[in-house]
């Protein structure tokens, strides 16, 4: 229910009244008791966004971003070279990693 602002044209008394949109406008001034009230036109209420963000709360991420924006997260927090994870081991004889089994000779 909205709040309406009224002003009396006889005594100049101004006040706000909380009432339904279906209610008829008030006519009698509470100060001078004369039927000279006018309902004023209000500017309306401002729109206030609260929380961590409009898009964060209203739209969920449904997959990778389009237009190359998906790489922005990786570029924002690069890992130092010493902390890099090792690449997937290759299956060829050049793997040479400790503990890797040598390739078995092909059977004839």
N, C-alpha and C positions, 0 to 999 in steps of 0.2 A: 504494500500500500504506500502510495506516495505522500509526501509532505507538501502542502500548498501554503503559499504566502498570501496573506490578506492585508489590505490597508483600508482604513475608514476615511471616507472623503469629508466627513464632518469634523472629527476631532484629530485626525492624523495618526491614530493608533495603528501600529503595525504588529503582526504576529504570524506565527506559523501554525498550521493545523494538520495533524496526521489523520487522513481520512481516505476512504475507498474511492476508486475512480468512478464508481457508480453513484456515489452520493451527490446530491445537489449542492451547488456552492452555498456557503453561509451568507446570510443577508444581514443579520443583526450584530452590531458591534458589541463585544463584551465590556468595553470601557464606558461608552456613552449610551448604550442600549438603543441606538437609532439604526434604522434599516439603510445603511449607507456603505456597506462593505463591498469592496471590489476584489476579486481574486486576481492576483498579479501573475504575469507570465514569468516563469522561472527559466534559468539558463540550463537546467538539467544537471545531472551528476556527471562527474568526470569518470573516465575509465581507468581503473587501477589494476595493474598486473602485479601479482605477488608470487613469490616462489623463486626457484632457481632459473626459470626461463620459460617463455611461452612455447617455443618449439620443443623443448625437452619434455614438457609435461603433456603436450597435446599430440605429438607425432612420434611414433616409434620408428626406429631404424629397421627397415625391412630388407636390408641387404647392402651391398657395397654402394657407395655414393657414385653418382654419374659425373662425368666430366673431369676425371682425374683428382677429385677431391678426396678419394679414398686413401691416397698416399700421404695426405697431410698429417695423419696421426703418426706414421712411421718417421716422418722427417722431424716431427716436433720433439721426439725423444730418442736420438741416435744412441746406440750402444758403443762404448769404447772398444777399440780393436782387440784388446786383451781379453775382453769378456765375450767375444763373439762365439757362438755355438759352432761346433765343427760341422762341416758339410756332410751330407749323407755319404757313406762309404761306397766306393765304386766296386764293381764285381770283377773287374779285370785283374790281370797279374800285376799291374802297376800300383795296386792299392798299397802294398808294402807296409801296412799298419801292423804294429806289434799285436800278436795274438790272432792275426788273420790267418785262416787256413790257406795253404797254397792250392791253386787250381788243380783238380784231378786231371790226369791225362785222358784224352778221349778213348773210349773203348772201341776196339775193332770188331 
